[in-house]
Amino acid sequence: MALNLRTLKTLALRWRDRLVPPSSGLGWAPILWLGYLSFTLLPMFAGWLGPAGVAATWLSMAPFLVVYFLAFRQSGLRLLLAVLAIAGIGFALTPFNPFGNAYLIYAAGFLPGLTRTLPRAIAMLLLLVGLYALQTWWLGGHWLSPAIALLVGTSSCVGNYYMMQKMRKDAELRLSVDEVRRLAQVAERERIGRDLHDLLGHTLSLVALKSELARRLVERDPLAAQVEIGEVERVAREALAQVRRAVTGIRAAALKPELASARLLLDGAGVGLTYSLTGLELMPAQETALALAVREAVTNIHRHARARAVEISLRCEDGVALLTVVDDGCGGAGEPGNGLRGMAERIEALGGSLAVHSPRGEGTRIVVRLPLPPSDEEVGGNVTPLRRSAA
């Protein structure tokens, strides 16, 4: 049964993506909007239309559906032609069905895609409704039909305009977050490059000097030459250890910058974020794992949860770092994807655990547990202190 449901869901998503481009970010909304077509059928089922009106109503739907779904993939002049075609179907149907104004409302919904300013979109809507009002007057129809077209069409036009504006801002925000992360990575790599240059320049000069000295002493004083060669080996091993520590920083991530990026991402989606960090001492690998866990959790919330509020907390509990990420979204998270599996593997490699609680309709709670380092002395002082922070 589960397999059949999964197959049906896959097929439904495939057909949806064929009808509406995934890049539009509209999901199922364009298909749900087709429910408004029921108004064109209302007079038919009420018995207000004759045979010609019934036939015209049914015949109008086929070309409308073709142009409607094509319009989501068009822009510029082609989108304008699609809008005029949808409005034209409404004009052609009105002599047979007074509820043909529904097609003008669909046309109004596409007008914000023709211009970036709301006044221009409203002006185009007024022109269409004005022409429709003239046709209604010429046919001796009731004034209520163009009035409804104006009222509902304006609502559709304004609503879609602000929805498109929000989608543009969300896209810009995602680009900003990605750019901030990229610049941070570039700056870190440049810093590490400078450190490596200074480190290797000094070390290689010392190795070259001691190697030359050992070569001179190898015949005159073999014991002294052996001492110098031992020094070369020691310096080389120290340099190798320092290089490894420096290179590890390239893959490191910090919690505070990650939380700042999370706030930036969620704010753009209208999701409130509160977080608190209790004073803990974490090893770099542990902080990196927790930061990447926050990144993956926030990304999933932004994409799927439909949440309005998110709370992130990090505290110490019985010698264990406890990270919780809680949202008030739709819950019902299914089988973990690659991101959650990778997060769990990263946490488990450090001796920790990850648990996901996601009852349907009650949000999602992610709990990460990591054992804390025993003390500064036992870990050689290589810890990162985190002071309390709240936002």
C-alpha positions in Angstrom: 0.0 0.0 0.0 2.8 2.4 0.9 4.5 1.6 -2.3 1.4 2.3 -4.3 0.9 5.7 -2.5 4.5 6.5 -3.2 4.2 5.6 -6.9 1.0 7.7 -7.2 2.7 10.6 -5.5 5.7 10.4 -7.9 3.4 10.2 -10.9 1.3 13.2 -9.6 4.5 15.3 -9.1 5.7 14.3 -12.5 2.5 15.5 -14.2 2.4 18.6 -12.1 6.0 19.5 -13.2 5.0 19.0 -16.8 2.1 21.4 -16.5 3.7 24.0 -14.2 7.5 24.5 -14.4 9.2 23.7 -11.0 11.3 26.9 -11.4 8.1 29.0 -10.8 8.0 27.8 -7.2 4.2 27.7 -7.3 3.8 24.0 -6.6 0.1 22.9 -6.7 -1.4 26.4 -6.6 -2.0 26.8 -10.4 -3.9 23.6 -10.4 -6.0 24.5 -7.4 -6.8 27.9 -9.0 -8.7 26.0 -11.7 -11.4 25.5 -9.1 -12.6 29.0 -10.1 -13.8 27.5 -13.4 -16.8 26.1 -11.5 -18.3 29.6 -11.8 -18.5 29.3 -15.5 -20.4 26.0 -15.1 -22.8 27.4 -12.4 -25.4 28.9 -14.8 -25.3 25.6 -16.8 -26.2 23.5 -13.9 -28.7 26.0 -12.7 -30.5 25.6 -16.0 -30.0 29.2 -17.1 -28.3 28.3 -20.4 -29.7 26.9 -23.6 -28.0 24.2 -25.7 -25.7 26.8 -27.5 -24.6 28.2 -24.1 -23.8 24.7 -22.7 -21.8 23.8 -25.8 -19.9 27.1 -25.9 -19.1 26.7 -22.2 -17.6 23.2 -22.6 -15.8 24.2 -25.8 -14.2 27.2 -24.2 -12.4 25.1 -21.6 -10.1 23.1 -23.9 -8.3 26.1 -25.4 -8.3 27.9 -22.1 -6.5 25.0 -20.3 -3.9 24.9 -23.1 -3.1 28.6 -23.0 -3.4 28.7 -19.2 -0.6 26.2 -18.6 1.5 27.5 -21.5 1.4 31.0 -19.9 3.4 29.8 -16.8 6.3 29.2 -19.1 6.1 32.4 -21.1 7.4 36.0 -20.5 7.4 39.3 -22.4 5.4 39.4 -25.7 4.5 35.7 -25.5 2.9 36.1 -22.1 1.0 39.2 -23.3 -0.4 37.1 -26.2 -1.4 34.4 -23.7 -3.2 37.0 -21.5 -5.0 38.4 -24.5 -6.0 34.9 -25.6 -7.4 34.0 -22.2 -9.3 37.4 -22.1 -10.5 36.7 -25.7 -12.0 33.4 -24.6 -13.9 35.3 -21.9 -15.2 37.9 -24.5 -16.2 35.1 -26.9 -18.1 33.1 -24.2 -20.0 36.0 -22.7 -22.7 36.2 -25.3 -23.6 32.6 -24.5 -22.7 32.6 -20.8 -22.8 35.7 -18.6 -20.2 34.1 -16.3 -17.6 34.2 -19.0 -16.0 37.0 -16.9 -14.2 34.2 -15.0 -11.7 34.1 -17.8 -10.9 37.8 -17.4 -10.1 37.1 -13.8 -7.6 34.4 -14.9 -6.1 36.9 -17.3 -5.8 39.5 -14.5 -3.8 37.0 -12.5 -1.1 36.9 -15.2 -0.8 40.7 -15.6 1.8 41.2 -12.8 4.2 39.0 -14.9 4.1 41.6 -17.7 5.4 44.5 -15.6 7.3 45.0 -12.3 5.0 47.9 -11.1 1.5 47.4 -9.7 0.0 50.6 -11.2 0.8 49.4 -14.7 -0.8 46.0 -14.0 -3.9 47.7 -12.6 -4.0 50.0 -15.7 -4.0 47.0 -18.0 -6.7 45.3 -15.9 -8.9 48.5 -16.1 -8.5 48.5 -19.9 -9.6 44.8 -20.1 -12.6 45.3 -17.8 -13.5 48.5 -19.6 -13.7 46.7 -22.9 -15.7 43.9 -21.2 -18.1 46.5 -19.7 -18.7 47.9 -23.2 -19.4 44.4 -24.6 -21.8 43.7 -21.7 -23.6 47.0 -22.3 -23.8 46.3 -26.0 -25.3 42.9 -25.3 -27.7 44.3 -22.9 -26.2 42.4 -20.0 -26.3 43.2 -16.3 -23.7 45.6 -14.9 -22.9 43.2 -12.1 -20.8 41.0 -14.5 -18.1 43.6 -15.2 -18.3 44.8 -11.6 -17.4 41.3 -10.4 -14.7 41.0 -13.0 -13.2 44.3 -11.7 -13.5 43.4 -8.0 -12.2 39.8 -8.2 -9.7 40.6 -11.0 -8.2 43.4 -8.9 -7.9 41.0 -5.9 -6.2 38.4 -8.2 -3.9 40.9 -9.8 -2.8 42.5 -6.5 -2.4 39.2 -4.7 -0.3 37.7 -7.5 1.8 40.8 -7.7 2.8 40.7 -4.0 3.3 36.9 -4.2 5.7 37.4 -7.1 7.5 40.2 -5.2 7.9 37.9 -2.2 9.2 35.1 -4.5 11.8 37.5 -6.0 12.9 38.7 -2.6 13.2 35.1 -1.4 15.3 34.2 -4.4 17.5 37.3 -3.8 17.8 36.4 -0.1 18.9 32.8 -1.0 21.5 34.3 -3.3 22.6 36.7 -0.5 23.0 33.8 2.0 24.9 31.7 -0.6 27.1 34.7 -1.4 27.8 35.4 2.3 28.8 31.8 2.8 31.0 31.8 -0.3 32.7 35.0 0.8 33.3 33.6 4.3 34.8 30.5 2.8 37.0 32.6 0.4 38.2 34.8 3.3 39.0 31.7 5.4 40.9 30.0 2.6 42.9 33.2 2.0 43.7 33.4 5.8 44.8 29.7 5.7 46.8 30.3 2.6 48.7 33.2 4.3 49.2 31.0 7.4 50.5 28.2 5.3 52.8 30.5 3.4 54.3 31.9 6.6 54.6 28.5 8.2 56.1 26.6 5.2 58.4 29.5 4.2 60.0 29.5 7.7 60.0 25.7 8.0 61.4 25.0 4.6 64.2 27.6 5.1 65.1 25.9 8.4 65.0 22.4 6.8 67.2 23.6 3.9 69.7 25.2 6.3 70.0 22.2 8.6 70.2 19.8 5.6 73.1 21.8 4.2 74.8 21.8 7.6 74.3 18.0 7.9 75.8 17.5 4.4 78.9 19.4 5.4 79.3 17.5 8.7 78.6 14.0 7.4 82.3 13.4 6.6 84.0 15.5 9.3 81.6 14.8 12.2 79.1 12.0 11.5 77.6 12.2 15.0 76.9 16.0 14.6 75.4 15.3 11.2 73.0 12.7 12.7 71.9 15.3 15.3 71.2 17.8 12.5 69.3 15.2 10.5 67.2 14.4 13.6 66.4 18.1 13.9 65.3 18.1 10.2 63.0 15.2 10.9 61.5 16.9 14.0 60.9 20.2 12.2 59.3 18.4 9.3 56.9 16.5 11.6 55.9 19.6 13.5 55.3 21.4 10.2 53.2 18.5 8.9 51.1 18.6 12.1 50.6 22.4 11.8 49.6 22.1 8.1 47.0 19.4 9.0 45.5 21.7 11.7 45.4 24.6 9.3 43.8 22.6 6.5 41.2 21.3 8.9 39.9 24.8 9.2 38.8 24.9 5.6 36.1 22.3 6.4 35.2 23.8 9.7 31.9 25.7 10.4 31.0 27.8 13.4 27.7 27.9 15.1 27.2 31.6 15.5 27.7 32.5 11.8 25.5 29.5 10.9 22.7 30.9 13.2 23.1 34.3 11.6 22.7 32.8 8.2 19.7 30.8 9.4 18.0 34.0 10.7 18.6 35.7 7.4 17.1 32.8 5.5 14.0 32.3 7.7 13.3 36.0 8.0 12.9 36.2 4.3 10.3 33.4 4.4 8.4 35.1 7.3 9.5 32.5 9.9 10.5 33.8 13.3 13.7 32.4 14.8 14.8 32.4 18.5 18.0 30.7 19.7 20.1 30.4 22.8 23.7 29.1 23.3 24.8 28.1 26.8 28.5 28.5 27.7 30.1 25.2 26.4 33.6 24.1 25.4 33.5 22.3 22.1 36.2 20.8 20.0 36.4 22.2 16.4 35.0 18.9 14.9 32.1 19.0 17.4 31.2 22.6 16.7 31.4 21.9 12.9 29.1 18.9 13.2 26.5 20.9 15.2 26.8 23.9 12.8 26.1 21.7 9.8 23.2 20.0 11.7 21.7 23.5 12.2 22.2 24.3 8.5 20.5 21.1 7.3 17.6 21.5 9.8 16.9 25.1 8.9 17.1 24.3 5.2 14.5 21.5 5.6 12.3 23.9 7.6 12.5 26.6 4.9 11.7 24.1 2.1 9.1 21.8 3.6 7.8 22.6 7.1 5.5 25.6 6.4 6.4 26.8 9.9 5.8 30.2 11.5 8.3 29.9 14.4 11.5 28.0 15.0 13.5 27.6 18.2 17.1 26.5 18.5 18.9 25.8 21.7 22.3 24.4 22.8 22.9 23.5 26.4 24.9 21.0 28.6 23.1 18.1 30.1 25.0 15.5 32.2 28.3 16.1 30.3 26.5 16.0 26.9 26.0 18.9 24.5 22.3 18.9 23.7 21.2 20.7 20.5 17.5 21.0 19.8 15.8 22.4 16.7 12.0 22.8 17.1 9.5 24.1 14.6 5.7 24.5 14.6 5.2 23.4 11.0 3.2 20.6 9.4 5.3 17.8 10.8 4.9 14.3 9.3 8.5 14.1 8.0 8.9 10.9 6.0 12.0 8.8 5.4 15.1 10.8 6.1 16.8 12.2 2.9 20.5 12.3 2.1 21.0 15.5 4.2 19.6 14.0 7.4 21.4 10.7 6.9 24.7 12.5 6.3 24.0 14.6 9.4 23.4 11.5 11.5 26.5 9.8 10.2 28.6 12.9 11.1 27.2 13.0 14.6 27.6 9.3 15.2 31.2 9.4 14.1 31.8 11.7 17.0 30.1 9.4 19.5 26.8 11.2 19.5 23.3 10.5 18.4 20.5 12.2 16.4 16.7 11.8 16.8 13.9 13.2 14.8 10.3 13.5 16.2 7.8 14.6 13.6 4.2 13.8 14.4 1.9 14.9 11.6 0.4 18.4 12.3 2.5 19.0 15.4 5.8 20.2 13.9 9.2 18.6 14.0 11.8 18.3 16.8 15.4 17.4 16.0 17.6 16.4 19.0 21.4 16.1 18.7 23.5 14.7 21.5 27.3 15.0 21.6 29.6 14.0 24.5 31.6 17.0 25.7 35.4 16.9 26.1 36.3 16.1 29.7 38.6 19.1 30.3 40.9 21.5 28.7 44.0 19.6 29.8 42.8 16.3 28.4 42.1 17.7 25.0 45.3 19.8 25.0 43.4 23.1 25.3 42.1 22.6 21.7 38.5 23.7 22.4 36.2 26.5 21.3 34.4 28.3 24.1 30.8 29.3 23.3 29.4 32.1 25.5 25.7 32.6 26.0 24.0 34.3 23.2 20.3 34.9 22.5 18.3 36.5 19.7 
